[in-house]
Amino acid sequence: MLFQWGMGRQKKQINDGVKQEGPDHSGEAADVPQEPMSAELAVNLDIIRQTTGQSSDVVIRRFSLGQERQIKAAIVFVDGLVDDKHVYEFLLTPLLEASFPLSLTEKEWFQWIEQKLAAVGGVKHVVDWEHLFLELFSGETIILLDGVPSAVSASTKGGQYRAIEEPQTQIAVRGPREGFTESLRANTAMIRRRIKNPNLWLETMQIGTVTQTDVAIMYIKGIANDEVIEEVRARLRRIDTDSVLESGYIEQLIEDQTFTTFPTIYHTERPDVVAANLLEGRIAIFIDGTPFILIVPALFIQFFQAIEDYYARFDIATALRFLRVLIFFLSLVAPAIYIAATTFHQEMIPTQLVIAIAAQREAVPFPGFVEALMMEVTFEILREAGIRLPRAVGQAVSIVGALVIGQAAVEAGFVSSAMVIVVSITAIASFATPSFAIAISARLIRFGLMFLAAMFGFYGIMMGLLVMILHLCSLRSFGVPYMSPLAPFTPSNMGDTLFRIPTWMYRERPRLINQKNIIRQSGDQKPQPPAPTRREKEDGS
């Protein structure tokens, strides 16, 4: 039936006087055929050419099998997605040198291919066109045989990938210097090297009707909550879109709350961060083509934790964590406090400082809110320009631009010197927050608090912060309260929040993330000094 369809199509082209020398650019997309595969090799290859638009990177290599009775065969692969050495040395050469039996059934042919291609892993039997094209554009090589209405897919993935480098967004003073790449298998392998346990399970699916992007979820069976795992599966399967090009696509389609500035899904490009979260019972979502891995569920306090907190002493880590929370609060309310103090509450400022600020503002024609708004918008423009410009000049432009514009604005009488200091400290504080996702949330909320401060003073700031806290307490991340273990209050999990207890005291995993297998370490792990020797006891006595 399919062979007649192919011959009929060729006859129609001949009758119309059309001779195709290259791809068909008629403007109509060729859909994947729904008919079963043909037993005719020529028909199957013609369907592949027509469906792919005779793309130049789809390589078709025809050859013959067998010594006595030669049977026509072909391999099909996409140039750039495969490892050429695997294709020609470990796949094509064994096929050409092998002695092909005279008569084989379809099942026997598949078994014969498996035996002859022992040097190539991942040999699969392909029986329909949709599966064939999915394997082809995933970097596999397709083997077709004349007289057999099916194909074989051999694992030959390769091509060029970015080498493993130090992460660019999460730089640590102490810790591993490797970060994720755009290769899904390279990323999962980095986790496998850290967690050598058979209970580390990986499930892969394709999302995107056009892109067919590989998406994988990784978790530790027996530690991760089964209900959360099922919820992650359900949300991923619910996605019906044509493309997934980065983890941000997935993040926006599976998050609990859309209308919030706070991130409810954590993302990282450090393998040690993913491994640590998996051991706490969380689930990692890998997306092919991006170095950023999603971690769920996410908690608010998690965005203030840096990986070196767990590599340093607990007292140093606690001090730094308090500093980060203070920095976040400062970047949130510093301009609003200045506006409220200078507009409504001058009596709360020391007398000498009030006189100095009044002298500076004497030549400024704008109220405090307009003054702060102009400077904040200017710094946001400089920040965005520094990111978009080439790295060699981006930092220089942002630093020099801030200094020149700030000094010129003060001399021209647009803003006061005190306002430049407040806005500069706020900008520096926003860069000191470990997570960019939570830092940009503070940048947006800051403008709302500035408006409330200009309208109602400190009362407006307090009302704004109260609404923000209520909103945070209402958020959830895959069913887990966003503010836990602070709200709801869980005393047993408070050792890794605003402060960090010593490592030997980590006896339990977070209870709200995992309700079973919560014991991390048993017994008393507290370091003990060595017992005194007999001679030391005698000297002491």
C-alpha positions in Angstrom: 0.0 0.0 0.0 2.8 2.4 1.0 4.9 1.2 -1.9 2.0 2.1 -4.3 1.7 5.5 -2.7 5.4 6.2 -3.3 5.3 5.0 -6.9 2.2 7.0 -7.6 3.8 10.1 -6.2 6.9 9.6 -8.4 4.7 9.0 -11.5 2.8 12.2 -10.8 6.1 14.2 -10.6 7.2 12.7 -14.0 3.8 13.4 -15.6 4.0 17.0 -14.3 7.4 17.4 -15.9 9.0 18.2 -12.5 12.5 17.0 -11.9 13.6 17.5 -8.3 17.3 18.3 -7.9 17.1 19.7 -4.4 14.8 20.4 -1.5 11.2 21.0 -2.0 10.6 24.7 -1.1 6.9 24.7 -1.9 6.1 26.2 1.5 4.0 23.2 2.8 5.4 21.3 5.8 5.7 17.5 5.3 3.9 15.8 8.1 5.3 12.6 9.6 3.6 9.7 7.8 1.0 7.8 9.8 1.2 4.7 7.6 3.4 1.7 8.6 6.9 1.4 7.2 7.3 -0.2 3.8 9.3 -3.3 3.0 10.8 -1.5 0.0 14.1 0.3 0.9 13.7 2.9 -1.9 10.2 3.9 -0.7 11.4 4.3 2.9 14.4 6.4 1.8 12.1 8.5 -0.4 9.8 9.2 2.6 12.7 10.2 4.7 13.9 12.6 2.0 10.5 14.2 1.4 9.7 14.5 5.2 13.0 16.2 5.9 12.8 18.4 2.9 16.0 16.7 1.5 18.0 18.6 4.1 21.7 18.5 3.4 22.7 17.5 6.9 20.6 14.3 6.7 23.1 11.8 5.4 21.9 8.6 3.6 24.7 6.0 2.9 23.6 3.1 0.8 25.5 -0.2 0.8 25.0 -3.9 0.3 25.1 -6.7 2.9 26.3 -10.3 2.4 28.8 -12.0 0.3 26.9 -14.6 -1.7 23.5 -12.8 -2.1 23.9 -9.1 -1.6 20.9 -7.3 0.0 20.4 -3.6 -0.3 20.7 -1.6 2.9 21.2 2.0 4.1 22.1 4.0 7.2 20.7 7.4 7.8 22.0 9.9 10.3 22.2 13.7 10.9 25.6 15.2 10.4 26.7 17.1 13.5 24.5 15.1 15.9 26.5 11.8 15.7 30.0 10.7 16.4 31.6 10.0 13.0 34.0 7.5 14.4 31.2 5.5 15.9 29.2 5.5 12.7 32.0 4.5 10.3 34.3 2.4 12.4 31.9 0.7 14.9 28.8 0.6 12.8 29.3 0.6 9.0 32.5 -1.4 8.9 31.2 -4.4 10.9 28.1 -4.4 8.7 30.1 -4.4 5.5 32.5 -7.1 6.7 29.8 -9.4 8.2 28.4 -12.5 6.4 24.7 -11.9 6.1 22.5 -15.0 6.2 20.3 -15.7 3.2 16.9 -15.8 4.8 16.0 -14.1 8.1 12.7 -13.1 9.6 12.2 -9.6 10.9 12.8 -10.7 14.5 15.9 -12.7 13.5 17.3 -9.7 11.5 17.0 -7.5 14.6 18.8 -10.1 16.7 21.6 -10.5 14.0 22.1 -6.7 14.0 22.3 -6.7 17.8 25.0 -9.4 17.7 27.1 -7.8 15.0 26.9 -4.3 16.5 28.2 -5.2 19.9 30.6 -2.3 19.9 27.6 0.2 19.7 25.3 0.6 22.6 21.6 1.3 22.7 20.3 -0.8 19.7 16.6 -0.4 19.4 13.9 -1.8 17.1 11.9 0.9 15.3 8.6 0.0 13.8 6.9 3.4 13.0 7.8 6.7 11.4 7.3 8.9 14.4 9.7 6.8 16.5 12.2 6.7 13.6 12.4 10.5 13.2 12.6 11.0 16.9 15.6 8.7 17.1 17.1 10.2 14.0 17.1 13.8 15.3 18.2 12.7 18.7 21.6 11.7 17.3 21.0 8.0 16.6 21.8 6.2 13.4 19.0 4.4 11.5 19.7 1.1 9.7 17.2 0.1 7.0 17.1 -3.1 5.1 15.4 -3.9 1.8 12.5 -6.4 2.4 12.1 -5.5 6.1 9.2 -3.2 7.1 11.1 -1.8 10.1 14.4 -0.3 11.1 17.1 -0.4 13.8 18.3 2.5 15.8 22.0 2.4 17.0 23.3 4.8 19.6 25.9 7.0 18.0 25.3 10.4 19.7 28.1 12.8 19.5 28.9 16.2 18.0 30.4 19.2 19.5 29.6 20.2 23.1 30.9 23.0 25.4 33.5 21.7 27.8 32.8 21.6 31.5 33.8 24.9 33.0 33.4 26.8 36.2 29.9 28.1 36.8 29.4 31.8 35.8 26.5 32.7 37.9 27.2 30.8 41.2 30.9 31.3 42.0 32.0 29.8 45.2 35.2 30.6 47.2 35.5 27.0 48.2 34.1 24.0 46.4 34.2 22.2 43.0 35.0 24.2 40.0 32.8 22.4 37.5 29.4 23.5 36.2 26.7 22.0 34.1 26.8 22.2 30.3 24.1 22.1 27.5 24.4 18.3 27.2 21.8 16.4 29.1 23.8 13.2 29.5 26.9 15.1 30.6 24.8 16.8 33.3 23.3 13.6 34.6 26.7 11.9 34.6 28.1 14.6 36.9 25.4 13.8 39.5 26.0 10.1 39.1 29.6 10.6 40.0 28.6 12.2 43.3 25.8 9.9 44.3 26.8 6.3 43.5 23.6 4.7 44.5 21.2 2.5 42.5 18.2 4.3 44.1 19.1 7.5 42.1 16.4 7.2 39.5 16.1 9.1 36.2 13.0 9.4 34.1 13.1 11.0 30.6 10.3 12.3 28.4 10.0 14.5 25.3 8.2 17.9 25.6 7.4 20.2 22.7 5.5 19.0 19.6 8.0 20.6 17.3 11.3 20.7 19.3 10.8 17.3 21.0 13.2 18.4 23.8 14.5 15.8 26.2 13.4 16.6 29.7 14.4 14.3 32.6 13.5 14.2 36.3 16.0 12.8 38.8 15.3 11.8 42.4 16.5 9.4 45.1 13.9 6.6 45.5 13.1 6.1 49.1 14.1 9.7 50.1 12.0 11.9 47.8 8.3 12.1 48.6 6.3 9.9 46.2 3.4 12.4 46.1 5.7 15.2 45.0 7.3 13.0 42.4 3.9 12.2 40.9 2.9 15.9 41.0 6.1 16.7 39.0 5.3 14.0 36.5 1.7 15.2 36.1 2.7 18.9 35.6 5.3 18.0 33.0 2.9 15.7 31.1 0.3 18.5 31.1 2.5 20.7 29.1 1.3 21.0 25.5 3.4 23.5 23.6 5.4 23.5 20.4 8.8 24.3 21.8 11.0 24.1 24.9 14.3 25.9 24.3 15.4 26.5 27.9 14.5 25.6 31.5 12.7 29.0 31.8 9.9 27.6 29.5 9.4 24.6 31.9 9.6 26.8 35.0 6.8 29.1 33.9 4.5 26.2 33.0 4.8 24.2 36.2 5.1 26.8 38.9 2.4 27.0 41.6 1.8 30.7 41.5 2.2 32.8 38.3 1.3 36.3 39.6 4.1 36.7 42.1 7.6 38.3 41.8 9.1 35.6 44.1 10.5 32.5 42.5 8.9 29.3 43.6 11.3 27.0 41.7 15.1 27.1 42.4 17.5 26.9 39.5 21.3 26.3 39.6 24.2 25.4 37.4 26.3 23.7 40.1 26.3 19.8 40.3 27.1 19.9 44.1 24.0 22.0 44.8 21.8 19.6 42.9 23.3 16.6 44.7 22.8 18.2 48.1 19.2 19.0 47.3 18.5 15.4 46.0 19.9 14.1 49.3 17.3 16.3 51.2 14.5 14.7 49.2 14.0 17.3 46.4 13.6 16.6 42.7 15.8 17.9 39.9 14.5 18.6 36.4 17.1 18.5 33.6 16.4 20.1 30.2 18.5 19.3 27.2 20.2 22.4 25.8 20.6 24.5 29.0 23.1 24.4 31.9 20.4 25.5 34.4 18.8 22.7 36.4 15.4 23.2 38.1 15.0 22.0 41.7 11.6 21.5 43.4 10.1 22.1 45.9 11.9 25.5 46.7 11.7 27.4 49.9 12.2 31.1 50.5 15.2 30.7 52.8 16.9 28.5 50.2 17.6 31.5 48.0 19.9 32.9 50.7 22.0 29.8 51.1 25.3 29.6 49.3 27.1 26.3 48.7 30.2 27.4 50.6 28.0 27.7 53.7 28.3 23.9 54.0 32.0 23.8 53.2 33.0 26.3 55.9 32.6 26.3 59.7 29.1 26.7 61.0 29.9 30.0 62.9 31.3 31.7 59.8 28.4 30.4 57.6 25.9 31.7 60.2 27.4 35.2 60.2 27.4 35.3 56.4 23.9 34.1 56.2 22.6 36.8 58.6 24.6 39.3 56.5 22.8 38.1 53.3 19.4 38.5 54.8 20.3 42.0 56.1 21.6 42.8 52.6 18.3 41.7 51.0 16.3 43.8 53.5 18.5 46.8 52.8 18.2 46.5 49.0 14.4 46.3 49.6 13.7 49.3 51.8 16.8 51.6 51.8 15.4 54.2 49.2 11.9 54.0 50.8 13.3 54.7 54.3 15.2 57.7 52.9 12.1 59.1 51.2 9.9 58.6 54.3 12.5 60.1 56.7 13.2 63.2 54.6 9.5 63.8 53.7 7.5 62.9 56.8 9.8 62.0 59.7 12.6 64.5 59.9 12.5 64.4 63.7 13.8 60.8 63.6 17.0 61.9 61.9 19.9 63.3 64.1 20.0 67.1 64.0 23.4 67.5 62.4 22.5 65.0 59.6 19.1 66.8 59.0 21.0 70.1 58.6 23.4 68.5 56.1 20.7 66.8 54.1 18.6 70.1 54.0 21.7 72.0 52.8 22.2 69.5 50.0 18.5 69.5 49.0 18.2 73.3 49.0 19.2 73.4 45.3 17.3 70.3 44.3 13.9 71.2 42.6 12.3 67.8 42.9 10.7 66.0 45.9 12.5 63.0 47.5 10.3 60.5 45.6 11.0 61.9 42.2 14.7 62.3 43.1 15.0 58.6 44.2 12.9 57.4 41.2 15.2 59.2 38.7 18.4 57.7 40.3 16.9 54.2 40.6 15.8 54.2 36.9 19.3 55.5 35.9 21.1 52.8 37.8 18.8 50.1 36.3 19.6 51.4 32.8 23.3 51.2 33.6 23.0 47.8 35.1 21.2 46.4 32.0 23.6 48.1 29.7 26.6 46.5 31.5 25.0 43.1 31.0 24.2 43.5 27.3 27.5 45.1 26.3 30.5 42.9 25.4 32.2 41.7 28.5 35.4 43.6 27.8 33.6 47.0 27.9 30.5 46.2 29.8 31.9 46.5 33.3 33.9 49.6 32.4 30.8 51.4 31.0 28.7 50.6 34.0 31.2 51.7 36.6 32.4 54.8 34.7 28.8 55.7 33.7 27.7 55.5 37.3 30.5 57.7 38.6 30.2 60.3 35.9 26.4 60.5 35.9 26.2 60.5 39.7 28.8 63.3 40.0 27.3 65.3 37.1 23.7 65.0 38.6 24.9 66.3 42.0 26.7 69.2 40.4 23.8 70.1 38.2 21.4 70.1 41.1 19.2 67.3 40.0 19.8 65.1 43.0 21.5 65.4 46.4 24.7 63.6 47.4 22.9 61.7 50.1 20.5 60.2 47.5 23.4 59.1 45.4 24.9 57.3 48.4 21.6 55.6 49.3 21.0 54.4 45.7 24.6 53.2 45.3 24.4 51.2 48.5 21.1 49.7 47.4 22.6 48.7 44.0 25.6 47.1 45.6 23.4 45.2 48.1 21.2 43.8 45.3 24.4 42.3 43.7 25.4 40.7 47.0 22.3 38.4 47.1 23.4 34.8 46.2 20.4 34.2 43.9 19.7 36.5 41.0 16.0 35.3 41.0 15.3 36.7 44.5 17.5 39.8 43.9 15.4 40.9 40.9 12.2 40.4 43.0 13.6 42.9 45.5 14.4 45.3 42.6 10.7 45.3 41.6 9.2 45.5 45.0 11.5 48.4 45.9 9.6 50.7 43.6 6.3 49.8 45.2 7.7 50.5 48.7 9.1 53.9 47.5 5.7 54.9 46.3 4.1 53.9 49.6 6.8 55.8 51.5 6.1 58.9 49.5 2.4 58.6 50.2 2.2 57.5 53.8 5.8 57.5 55.2 6.9 54.8 57.5 3.3 53.6 57.9 3.2 52.9 54.2 6.5 50.9 54.4 5.2 48.8 57.2 1.9 48.2 55.4 3.8 47.2 52.3 6.1 44.8 54.2 3.1 43.3 56.0 1.3 42.6 52.7 4.5 41.1 51.3 4.9 38.7 54.3 1.3 37.6 54.0 1.8 37.0 50.4 4.9 34.9 51.1 3.1 32.9 53.7 0.4 32.1 51.1 2.8 30.7 48.5 3.5 27.1 48.0 6.0 25.2 45.9 4.6 21.8 44.8 2.4 21.7 47.8 5.2 22.7 50.3 4.7 26.0 52.2 7.1 28.5 50.8 8.1 30.0 54.1 8.7 26.7 55.9 10.2 25.9 58.4 9.5 29.5 59.6 5.8 29.3 58.7 4.6 26.8 59.6 7.1 26.7 62.4 9.1 23.4 62.5 11.6 23.4 65.3 13.5 20.3 64.1 14.3 22.0 60.8 15.4 25.4 62.2 19.1 24.4 62.1 19.5 25.4 58.5 17.5 28.6 58.1 18.8 32.0 59.2 21.7 30.3 60.9 23.5 27.0 60.4 24.1 24.4 63.0 27.3 22.3 63.0 27.4 19.4 60.4 27.5 16.7 63.1 24.1 17.9 64.3 22.3 17.3 61.0 20.3 14.2 62.1 17.1 14.7 60.1 16.1 15.8 56.6 13.5 18.6 56.2 10.2 17.1 57.4 7.9 19.1 55.1 9.8 18.0 52.0 10.0 14.3 53.0 7.8 12.4 55.5 9.8 9.2 55.4 13.4 8.2 55.7 14.2 11.4 57.5 17.3 10.2 59.3 20.4 11.5 57.7 23.0 10.3 60.2 22.7 8.2 63.3 24.5 8.2 66.6 26.6 10.9 68.0 28.8 12.4 65.3 30.3 15.1 67.4 34.1 15.2 67.1 35.9 13.9 70.2 39.4 14.6 71.3 41.7 11.6 71.5 41.8 9.8 74.9 44.9 10.5 76.9 47.6 7.8 76.7 48.9 6.0 79.8 52.1 8.1 79.8 50.0 11.3 79.7 47.9 10.1 82.6 51.0 9.4 84.6 52.6 12.8 83.7 49.3 14.5 84.7 49.2 12.7 88.0 
